[in-house]
Amino acid sequence: MDRRTISILGGTGHEGSGLGLRWAKAGHNIIIGSRAAEKAEAAALELNALLGLSTVCGMDNLSAAKAGEIVVLTVPPEAQIATLESVKPALAGKILVDATARVDAKDPKPPQGKASARMAQELLGDGVRVVAAFQNVPAHALKKLDRELASDVLVCGDDPDARAEVARLAEAAGMQAYEAGGLDNGIVVEGLTALIISVNKRYKSKTGGIRISGIR
């Protein structure tokens, strides 16, 4: 796919920085966003050093949202809505990839109510194309570039073109992606996160994921 400028809000965490590392390696321009610009800049320097590149930069979340063509949200579940409210004007006309899974890692259970991405869509309005993806990807596996990332990505969104674009981003990061219907299906994907956490705990792993079989 063409080179994109991808902003990752909450990009200093394991998942955000891991996705940023993989997309930068694939040739995309990456902006790491954080509430504190200094923290984002430090994370960007680390990723550039790992790859020998200079295509990753750090900004505060609002500046990152303004600068990105595609914006990815990887903040903790409790910060999802507040973060989106703080950057809402900067997201108009863009794709927002919401990786939120409302699951407590200490007591993993499927969330109730609407999908997180549906709540994001309702908050942001029709001018933003929200896509749910990457909720099931084990964050600790993303930076292990020397190993196969054995985790497929289920992509949910109401806009078919946005869904396909995010699927291509997943593939650029070394994962197989499957379009899995509209935003409301995202609640099922979030529930799978609870199962994956429980399985990883039982078998003392941090890198277990899910694979789809029977589809070429």
N, C-alpha and C positions, 0 to 999 in steps of 0.2 A: 504494500500500500504506500501511498505518498507520505512523505515526511509530515508529521503533525507536531504542533506545539501543544503538549499535554500538561495541564496543571493538576497537581495532586494536593488537595487540601487535607491537612493532617498527614503530610508526606514524610514526617520525621519518624513515624512509627514503623514497626516491622513490616506491615503489609504495604503501606504507601511507599516506603523507601525500596522495598523489594520489587514492586511493580515498576517504580521509576528506574531502577537499575536495569531491568530487563528491556524496558522500552528504549532507554538510552543506548543500550548495546545494539538494539535493532535499528538505530539510526534516527530516532525521534528526538526532538528538542523537549527537555523536561524542566518544568518549574516545580520545585518543592515549596509547598505552602505551609505556613504555621501561624499560630497566633503571634509569635515573636519572630520577627524577620531574622534576628541573629541566629536563632536556633535553626531556621530553614537554611540559612547560608552555610552553616557548619555542616549540615547533612548533605547539602549539594557538593561541598568540597570533598567529602568522604566518597561520594559516588563517583565523582570525576576521577579521584585518585585510584579507585578500584579498577576503572575502565581505561585509564589513560586518555580521558576525553576532557573537553571543556564545554560540553553542550548541556550541562545541568546547572541551573542557578536556583537561588533561594529568595523568597519574598514572603511578606505577610499574606495571609489568606485572601484579603480583598484584592491586593495588587496581583496576586497569582490568578485569581478568578477573572480579572479584567484581561490579563495577558494571554490566557490560554484559549486555544480553539476548541478543545475538548477539556472538560473539567471532571476530575475524579474525586469522589468524597470517600475518605478512609478514616474518618474520625471515630472515636468511641461512640457507641449507640446513644449514650446520654447527651452527647454534644451535637448530634445530627441536626436537629431543628434550629438550635441557636446559631450554629455555623451557617446554615443555609439562609437564615434571616439576615445575617450580617453581610452576606455577599449577593443577595438576591438581585439587585440592579445590574450586577456585572455578568449575570448568567443569561440575559436575554438573547435569544437566537442561537443558543449553543446546546450541545449535548452534555447532560450531566450524568455521569456514571456513578450510581449510588451503591457502594459495597456494604452498606449497613446491614447487620444481622442482630436483631434485638435478643441476644442470648447472653445469659450470665455464665461465664466460663466456670465459675465455682459451683453452680447449680444449673447445668444446662437443660433447658426445657424449650419446646417450641413456643414461639411468641403467639399472642392472641391478637385478634383484631385485624386491621389492615396491614398490608405489606408496607415496610418502611419506605420503599420507593414510591408507592401510591401516595403516602403522606407527603413526600417531597414534591410530587407532581401537583398535588392540590395546593400546596404552599406557593409554589413557583408559578403556576398558571401555564396556559397553553403555549406561551412564548418560549418555553424551555422543553426540550425533549429529554425526559428522564428515562434512563435504562438501568435496570438492576443487574449487577454482575459481580463476580469475584467474592461472594459471601462465603463460599466453601473452600477457597484456596488456603492451604495451611501457610500462614505467614512465614514460619521458620524455614520453609522450603524454598522460598522465592530467591534468596540470595545464594543458594547452592547451585551456582551456574555449571558446576562440573558434574551434576547429577541430573537424571531425567526428572522432570517435574510431573509426577504421575497423578495429576489432578485435572479433571475436565471442568469447564466453565459453562454453567447454565445462564443464558442471557434472556432476560425478560423485559419487554417494552412494548408500548402501544404503537410506536412508529416503526414500521418495518425497515426503513432505511437506516435509522439510528441503531436499531438492533443489529443489523448486518455490519455496520461500522464498528461497533463494539466487539462483535465476534472476530473481526479482523484484527483488532487490537490485542485480543486474547491470544490469537494465533501468533502474532508478532512477538509476544512474550513467551512463546514456547509451549502454549497450552492448546488443547483441542477445545473448540467452543461449539455449543449447540444452542440454536435459538429455541426458546422454551415457552413461547406464548407471550401474553400481555403482562402488564405490570402486576396485576392481582395474583398471578402465579408466583410472584416473588415471595409471598408468605410461606409457600411450601419450601422454597429454596432456603429461606432463613431457618425453617425447622430442621432441614438437613444438617445445618451447622451444629445444632444441639446433638444430633446423632454422631457426627464426626468427632466432636469434642469428647463425647462419652466413650467412643471406641478408642480414641487416642489415649485417654486416661487408663482404660482397661488394659491396653497392650503396651503402655509406657512408651508412647511415641509422640512426636510433635509434628510429624510430616504426613500423616495419613490423610487421604482425600477420597474423592469418588471418581469412578470411571463409567462412561456410558458404553454399553456393548450392543452389537447387532445393527449398527448404523455405519454406513461408509461415509 
